[in-house]
Amino acid sequence: MKVLLVDDSSTMRRIQKNVLSKSGHTDVIEAADGISAQIKLESGEVDLILLDWNMPNMDGLTFLKTIREQGVSTPVIMVTTEGQKENILTALQSGANSYVVKPFTPDVLTKRIDDVMAKVNA
């Protein structure tokens, strides 16, 4: 499974990469904002996107809306500090498949990934 990890924090990308690696997902592409994520998404097939909300240049919600408008159906899990109910609803209504609020435990992120991929592959 190829994962596109989009977060402006290199520390957060490293943490998520470690969680992915421990669950056997080592094919990870990284991007620090929505613009570079869009370029990386266009250059190859991706099975899952882990997406932060607050980033420079293009935030995660704008990136999410843009790729959904372009017909990209790749599953997206928002991984963000934006934990207010209205933000979660906005992200889900904009096309996110699931939502994880930072800080998270490795188990929570792994379970969300497993749940989303099980639905996609069902």
C-alpha positions as CSV (number, residue, x, y, z in Angstrom):
1,M,0.0,0.0,0.0
2,K,1.4,3.4,-1.0
3,V,0.6,6.2,1.4
4,L,0.9,10.0,0.8
5,L,1.7,11.7,4.1
6,V,0.9,15.4,4.0
7,D,2.0,17.5,7.0
8,D,4.1,20.6,7.3
9,S,5.7,19.3,10.5
10,S,8.7,17.0,9.7
11,T,8.4,15.6,13.3
12,M,4.7,14.7,12.8
13,R,5.5,13.1,9.4
14,R,8.3,11.0,11.2
15,I,5.8,9.9,13.9
16,Q,3.2,8.9,11.4
17,K,5.8,7.2,9.2
18,N,6.9,5.1,12.3
19,V,3.3,4.1,13.0
20,L,2.8,3.1,9.3
21,S,6.1,1.2,9.3
22,K,5.2,-0.8,12.4
23,S,1.9,-1.9,10.7
24,G,3.8,-2.9,7.5
25,H,3.3,0.1,5.4
26,T,6.7,1.3,4.2
27,D,5.9,2.8,0.8
28,V,5.4,6.4,2.0
29,I,5.6,9.6,0.0
30,E,5.9,12.8,2.0
31,A,4.7,16.4,1.3
32,A,4.8,19.5,3.4
33,D,1.8,21.3,2.0
34,G,-1.2,20.8,-0.3
35,I,0.6,22.2,-3.4
36,S,3.5,19.7,-3.2
37,A,1.0,16.9,-2.2
38,Q,-1.0,17.7,-5.4
39,I,2.2,17.4,-7.5
40,K,3.1,14.1,-5.8
41,L,-0.4,12.8,-6.3
42,E,-0.4,13.5,-10.0
43,S,2.9,11.7,-10.4
44,G,1.7,8.3,-9.3
45,E,-1.0,6.1,-7.9
46,V,-1.6,6.4,-4.1
47,D,-3.7,4.1,-2.0
48,L,-4.2,6.3,1.0
49,I,-3.7,10.0,2.0
50,L,-3.0,11.1,5.6
51,L,-3.7,14.8,5.6
52,D,-3.1,17.6,8.0
53,W,-5.4,20.6,8.0
54,N,-3.2,23.6,8.9
55,M,-0.3,24.0,6.5
56,P,1.2,26.9,4.5
57,N,0.7,27.5,0.8
58,M,-2.4,25.2,0.5
59,D,-4.2,23.9,3.6
60,G,-5.5,20.4,3.9
61,L,-9.1,21.2,3.5
62,T,-8.5,23.1,0.3
63,F,-6.4,20.2,-1.0
64,L,-9.1,17.7,-0.1
65,K,-11.8,19.8,-1.9
66,T,-9.6,20.2,-4.9
67,I,-8.8,16.6,-5.4
68,R,-12.4,15.5,-4.9
69,E,-13.5,18.1,-7.5
70,Q,-10.9,16.5,-9.8
71,G,-12.5,13.1,-9.3
72,V,-9.8,11.6,-7.1
73,S,-11.4,9.0,-4.9
74,T,-8.3,7.9,-3.0
75,P,-9.2,7.5,0.7
76,V,-8.2,10.4,2.9
77,I,-7.8,10.4,6.7
78,M,-7.5,13.9,8.2
79,V,-4.8,13.9,10.9
80,T,-5.1,17.3,12.6
81,T,-5.4,19.3,15.8
82,E,-8.7,20.7,14.5
83,G,-10.9,18.6,16.8
84,Q,-14.0,20.8,17.0
85,K,-17.2,19.0,15.9
86,E,-17.9,21.5,13.1
87,N,-14.4,21.1,11.7
88,I,-14.8,17.3,11.7
89,L,-18.2,17.6,10.0
90,T,-16.7,20.0,7.4
91,A,-13.9,17.7,6.6
92,L,-16.2,14.6,6.3
93,Q,-18.7,16.6,4.1
94,S,-15.7,17.7,1.9
95,G,-14.8,14.1,1.2
96,A,-12.6,12.9,4.1
97,N,-13.1,9.2,4.8
98,S,-12.1,9.5,8.5
99,Y,-10.6,11.8,11.0
100,V,-7.9,11.5,13.7
101,V,-7.3,14.3,16.2
102,K,-3.7,15.1,17.3
103,P,-2.2,14.1,19.6
104,F,-3.1,10.4,18.9
105,T,-1.9,7.0,19.9
106,P,-0.3,4.7,17.4
107,D,-3.2,2.3,18.0
108,V,-5.8,4.9,17.1
109,L,-4.1,5.8,13.8
110,T,-3.6,2.2,12.9
111,K,-7.2,1.3,13.6
112,R,-8.5,4.2,11.5
113,I,-6.2,3.2,8.6
114,D,-7.4,-0.4,8.9
115,D,-11.1,0.6,9.1
116,V,-10.9,2.9,6.1
117,M,-8.9,0.4,3.9
118,A,-11.3,-2.4,4.9
119,K,-14.3,-0.3,3.7
120,V,-12.5,0.6,0.4
121,N,-11.5,-3.0,-0.2
122,A,-14.9,-4.4,0.7
